[in-house]
């Protein structure tokens, strides 16, 4: 594990803290391989909660502001057009952190990733209960940090080789021009069980919030539909799951309207609500998306644009979901977390 250095360039002790903040700046949306050792070190040194804040002009709220890809006077960057880039970025960072946490036995460690533009102030609340702020050696955060954060003890972590960053292949002529896509959809929907909220859930929720600019509707599976789940006795109650979803979304993208509802079938609000434009699903739930499309067509409801989240595990950012048995055993899942909880002594471990 790389040795952290302090503000004066001296090595710091490998102390383990309860809660930490990791701040890093991204100049582009390539996969930041150079951050892998930084994320690993910060995760290894944190016991309970790590919040990773990534700053970039590409995350600006006023889309188009300060974006080198869009000339002055243009409509701005489409969040929908950046879907693949943002999903790859979130997945890469989450996998680096979760892999380290699981290897160290910290299965229930809370890891959050926030995307922050350069056109808004950094909320001081990010410094609440933080024991240490990890920074990237040589990095300069391009926005002022509130005193609550700047006064916390810092530890600077060395980066990996920036030449190893993974760049996207250029778009083929058959792919749509992202300039023709809308920046957002007003109302987006998604659904899931969201038991023991983990990185896979957070990517799904983050991407839904990323492309919505008025409201995100989240359906949370009711307790009555979970009776056949493995280790159902350690499944979190509906109220807990709904509150954790709401808490994460308000943390990830404050200001958006969040409608968190219990669902009793595959449709939820998508079965009757005409004011939804897009649906976010994981590859595992594509059959449900097909059922929703057929149901809406039969009810003469508007067609939903469909956005798909790749399945991930704690060691891979994109799994071959065709091998169902291997996927069941290796993907990052609530089932794995519940099995771990039971192996550690039961329900009290889930709280």
Secondary structure by P-SEA (a helix, b strand, c coil): cbbbbccccccccccccccbbbbbbbccccccccaaaaaaaaaaacccbbbbbbbccccccccccccccccccccccccccaaaaaaaaaaaaaaaaaaaaaaaccccbbbbbbbbcccccccccccccccbbbbcccccccccccccccccbbbbbbbcccccccccccccccccccccccccccbbbbbcccccccaaaaaaaaaaaaacccbbbbbbbccccccccccccccccaaaaaaaaaaaaaaacccbbbbbbbbccccccccccccccbbbbcccaaaaaaaaaaaaaaacccccbbbbbcccccccccccccaaaaaaaccccaaaaaaaaaaaccccccc
